[in-house]
Amino acid sequence: MEIKSIHSEFHKILFNFISLRVKNRDDAADILQEVFIKIAAKINTLSESEKLKSWIFAITRNAIIDYYRKNANSIRTDITDKIINEMKDETDEDATKGLDKCLKGFIQKLPEEYRDIIIDSEIKGIKQKDLTEKYNLAYPSVRSRVQRGRSRLKEMLLNCCRIEADSRGNILEAECKTKCSDDCRNSK
């Protein structure tokens, strides 16, 4: 997609999006200009044009956060902190919808030696060093099982779902493939 068509399609939408979060119209216009400069510079890094909207809004959110961070250095207020935190948490609602349930189904399909350690370390947040006592294993063995469990989960997930992430690893979109397992499809 060409930057000209992106500009005409998204200019008004992005300006409104930015203006709701930045009250000064001149600052909003400056941020919008920065967003289009970043889009033009990085448009070739986007692998699928279907992800264009999510990608553009991710760039825009980051530009707004950068604006508040830059201005927060001079005067830091509770409102500035609140806006920055809201922008960090803001994501496209449907990007990962159901992915957690899908993942839980796959965890249950893991062999017991990996499943229990993955649940303890990744779901319950227990440190791997603390799991050495619980499982009566050496630390390298616990670490190895966690890594193998993660690897198997990743393989199951990628066989089932198509996942698109940005350069920071944030999930932009996730959807089940047509031949997805029943665990994933039925959990959404």
N, C-alpha and C positions, 0 to 999 in steps of 0.2 A: 504494500500500500504506500502511496506517495504522501509526503509530508503535507502537500497542498490539500489533498482530500481529507487527511486526518485533521488538519487545522480547521477546515470549513465544517466538518462534522462535529468536532468536539469543542471548538472555541467557546461558544455560548454556555454549554453544559459545564465545562471546567471553570469558567469565570464565575458562574453562579455557585458552584461547589466551593470554590475558594472564598468568595465573598461572604458566604455563610459563616466561615471560620475566621476570616480576617476582615475587620470592620473598615479599615482604611482602603478605599477603592484604588488609590494609586499603588499601595503595597500589593493589593490583589492582582492588579495588572502586571506589576513587576514579577510576581510569583508565576503568573500564567506565562509570561515571556520566558522565564527560566525553564518552566516545564516543557515548552515547545522546543527550546534549545536542546534539552536533554533527550527528548523524543527523537529529534532529528539526528542527534549524535549516536543514538543507540538503537534506532529502528532495525538495523541489520542483525541485531542480536536476538530479535524475537523470532522464534522458530515457527510458530503457528499463528496465522492471522486471526483465528477464532479467539485468541487470548488477548487481543489488542486492547479491549476496553478495560479488563482487569489490570493489565500492565500499565496502561496510561493512568488509571486511578491510583495505582501503587506509587508511581512517580510523583503524582500530584500530592498525595498524602505526605510523602517524604519531604517534598519541597515546603509544604506548610510547616511541618515539624522543624525543618531547618530554619525557617523564618523565625519561629518563636524561640528557638534555641539561640539564634544570633542576637535577637532583641532582648532575650532574658538576661544576657550578660550585663546589660546596663541597669535594668531594673527588673528584679525577679518578684513576681506577685503570685498570690494564690490562684488567680484566674489564669495566668500564663501556665502554671504547673498543671492545672486542671485541663486546659486545652491540649497541652502536649500529651498528657496521659490518655485523654479521649482519642486523640488521633493515633496513638500507638496501638490502641485496642481495636480501632475501627478496621474491619475487614469486609470483604464481600461475603454476605451471609451464607450463600450456598456453596462456597468454594470447597469446604470440607464436610459438608452435611452428610452424616451417616458414616463417615470414615472411621470414627472411633468405635462404633458398634461392629463394623466390619473387622477391624483389627482385633477386637475382643474375641470374635468368633474364631479368628485364625490362631490366637494365643491358645485357645482351648484345644485346637488341633495339633499343637506342638507335642512332641514326645515329653513325657513327664519330667525327665531330667532337665529339659530346657524350660518347660512351661512354668514350673513353680519358681524357678530362679528369675525368670522374666517378670512374673507377676510381682515378686518381692522387690526386685530392683527398679523396674520401670513403672509399675502401677503404684505400688506402695511407697516407692522412693527410699527403700532401705539401702544403705551404702554397701557396696560389694564386700568391703572388708568386714562388715558386721555379719554378712551372710556366711563367712567362712566357718563360724561357730555353729550356726544353725544347720548347715549341711555337712559339717565335719569334713570340709575340703580345704585344701591349700588355696591361698589367694589366686595364684595363676590359674587354677582349675575353675574357680568361680568366674573369674574374668573371661576365661575361654568359653565357658558355657553361655554366659551372657552374650558374648560376641556371636557365637554360633546361633543362638536363639534369635538374636536380632537379624542375622543374615537370613535365616529360614523365614522369618516373618516378612522381611523385605521381599524375598522371592515370591512368597504366596501373594502378597499385596500387589506386586507389579504384574503377576500373572493374571490377577483378577481385575485390577483397576489401572486406568491411565491417569497419571499424576503429573501435573505441570507445576513447576516451581520457578520462582524468580532467582536472580543471581545470589540473593541472600538466603535462599533455602525456604522462603515462605511459600506455602502452597497457594497457587493461584486458582487451580481447578482440579477436582478429582471426580472421576466418574467411572462406573463399572463398565467393563467391556461386555460385549454381547454374550460371551461364554463364561460369565462370572459364576463363582460358586454360589450355592444356595445360601450359605451363611452370610455372605456379603449382601446379596440382593434382598433377602428377606428381612434384614436388620434395619433397613432404612425406613 
